[in-house]
Amino acid sequence: MPMSLKSIIAILLFLTAVMHAQTMSRRIEKDIDRYASYLETKPELAFYYINKAYRNSVDIGNDSLIARSLCNLGYYYYSKGNQAQAKAHYFKAITYGRSVRYGKILSYSYNQLGIIAAQSDQFDKALSWYLASLKMANLHHLPEIKSRILLNLGNLYMIQADTLKGIEYYQQNIANAEHHKLNKELVQGYITMALIYSASDAEKTIKYYYDALRIAREANDDATAFIIHLNLSDFYLNSPMQGSMAKSLGHLRQAAEIQKRSNDESQLFFVHFNLGGYYLTKKQYDLALEYYEKALALSPTSSTSSQKLNLYKSIAAAYGYKNDYKNAYSYQEKYRNLMTVFLISTRI
């Protein structure tokens, strides 16, 4: 029996609606990609695209894309320091994520809520959100997110001075990252363990740093290798081991070589600052001051207030060792003045 004209029209309208929804879905996904590409460099444009993606997702009633858009909006507000809006959007993302069993959105949103709670010193809430996130990551086989959660759980317990529990989660991250070949999370795990053992176990510290350095080099990750060389230089500088001073300088020189390739001024600040520290330890105070002054010249654009505080303190110490009390006092005053501003600006 031939279809009626009414039935044909209904089918055509249905197919048109499906095709429209599919076309809109592809456009929404492109807008989400555009949001990600602009987030660091042009946040206002990133917000435009993710807000557009959210509105269009609602228009076509696609709960998965609504959840993705809301989750990304949550991160946008989090990056802007607006925790209230971030939390509100993560909660909405969870609601839509549950309706379609979107494990990645659920795990990520729970993790972000845990981070926000931890930053507000709400240990119990942070722990609850992290464990919920970990459950989703395990259930939906999300190894990368799982490693991030394990690192966050380790950090949470370390803040509570529960070192054993912290190390337990850090080691779980390393095992997970090794198994799934997650180099970024593995390097982060190795560096974290090296920092933990730096004051108590030189052998473990060196092993973890060099394991991290090997992976960074294999991945041509100069930025991470730079950090590891600085950390190793600092470790050897404060170590009583034979030949440690030469090793400290060696790692500083390797960091300097990386900086030359990158031409990154923020890296150059750290090279000069750490060379100042090296020569201060060697009691070569004029050389120390020479490098400290070079770091100071870069500090307006290449350092945080905390780093500048440490620099003023180091310069004051160098002048003090030279018995130049006038300059030592001058930099102590700069330190005190900046400390006062720093405390006011960070007060809640």
C-alpha positions, -999 to +999 in steps of 0.1 A: +000+000+000+016+033-010+024+059+017+002+089+020+015+123+012+011+132+049+034+103+059+060+112+033+061+148+045+064+136+081+093+113+072+110+141+052+106+165+081+120+139+105+150+133+083+155+171+079+155+175+117+180+147+121+203+161+095+200+196+111+209+181+145+239+163+130+251+195+113+246+215+145+264+189+165+295+191+142+294+229+145+291+227+183+321+204+185+341+229+163+331+257+187+342+237+217+376+231+199+378+268+192+372+275+229+401+253+238+424+269+213+417+304+225+414+298+262+450+308+271+455+335+245+421+351+240+398+342+269+370+366+258+368+349+224+370+315+241+340+324+263+321+335+232+326+301+215+318+280+245+287+300+254+276+297+218+282+259+220+261+257+251+232+277+236+232+256+204+234+224+224+203+233+243+185+243+211+190+208+196+185+190+230+218+171+229+225+163+266+261+151+259+271+183+242+252+203+269+273+185+296+305+191+277+297+228+272+288+233+309+319+215+320+341+238+298+322+268+310+330+257+346+367+256+337+365+290+321+350+305+353+375+286+374+404+300+353+390+335+360+389+329+398+351+328+399+346+297+420+309+302+426+301+302+389+326+274+383+309+252+409+274+261+395+284+250+360+301+218+372+270+208+391+249+214+360+274+194+339+270+165+364+232+166+361+234+163+323+263+139+324+244+115+346+215+115+322+237+101+294+262+083+316+290+105+303+318+091+325+345+115+314+325+146+322+314+132+355+349+123+365+364+156+354+337+176+371+340+158+404+378+163+402+374+200+396+350+203+425+375+185+446+402+211+436+379+240+445+371+224+479+408+218+486+417+254+478+391+265+503+407+242+530+376+219+530+394+186+534+364+163+538+345+178+508+376+176+487+382+140+496+346+131+489+347+147+454+381+132+446+369+097+455+337+101+435+359+112+405+382+082+410+352+059+411+340+072+377+376+071+362+378+034+372+343+026+360+348+042+326+384+033+321+399+068+321+436+063+330+447+099+323+420+115+346+427+087+371+464+098+374+454+134+379+430+124+407+456+102+424+481+131+423+454+154+438+446+129+465+483+127+473+486+165+475+455+166+497+470+142+522+504+159+521+487+192+530+473+174+560+508+163+569+498+126+563+529+117+544+524+080+543+489+083+528+502+110+503+530+087+492+505+058+488+485+078+462+516+092+445+529+057+440+494+046+427+497+074+401+532+062+391+519+026+387+489+038+366+510+062+345+537+035+338+511+009+328+493+033+304+524+051+292+512+085+304+545+104+303+533+137+316+517+122+347+546+098+352+571+127+351+550+147+375+548+116+398+586+111+397+593+148+404+568+148+433+585+117+449+619+133+444+608+164+463+594+143+491+626+123+496+650+153+490+655+159+527+657+122+538+669+099+510+695+112+485+696+079+465+658+079+460+658+116+452+684+113+425+668+082+410+634+098+407+648+130+392+668+111+366+639+089+357+619+120+351+647+137+332+650+106+309+613+107+300+614+145+294+644+141+271+628+113+252+597+135+247+618+165+237+601+183+266+626+211+272+603+230+296+601+200+320+638+192+316+646+228+325+626+224+358+643+191+366+678+206+360+670+235+384+657+211+410+687+189+407+710+219+409+693+230+441+694+195+455+732+191+449+738+227+462+724+217+496+739+182+496+770+172+517+779+145+490+814+147+475+814+165+442+780+180+448+789+216+440+803+206+406+771+186+398+750+216+410+768+239+385+766+213+358+728+211+360+726+249+360+746+250+328+723+225+312+693+246+323+710+276+307+715+257+275+678+249+274+670+286+280+692+297+251+672+274+228+638+287+241+649+323+246+623+324+274+629+354+298+611+337+327+636+308+324+665+332+322+653+348+355+657+314+372+691+307+356+704+340+370+687+336+404+701+301+409+736+310+397+735+338+423+726+311+449+754+289+437+780+316+440+766+327+474+771+292+487+807+293+472+812+326+492+819+344+459+797+373+469+805+397+440+796+370+415+765+362+434+754+398+434+762+401+397+737+373+389+712+385+414+712+419+398+706+403+364+677+384+379+664+416+394+664+433+360+641+406+347+619+403+378+592+429+367+581+406+338+594+372+347+588+365+384+560+363+409+559+384+441+570+354+461+600+349+439+609+386+441+607+383+479+632+355+478+654+375+455+654+406+478+662+383+508+691+367+489+706+401+478+704+414+514+722+383+526+750+387+500+756+423+510+755+413+546+783+388+540+803+415+524+798+437+554+780+462+532+753+469+558+739+500+540+729+480+509+719+450+531+695+472+551+682+487+518+672+453+504+658+441+538+635+472+536+625+463+501+618+428+513+596+440+542+577+465+520+570+439+494+560+413+521+535+438+535+519+443+500+520+406+494+502+398+526+476+424+520+470+413+484+466+376+493+444+382+524+410+367+521 
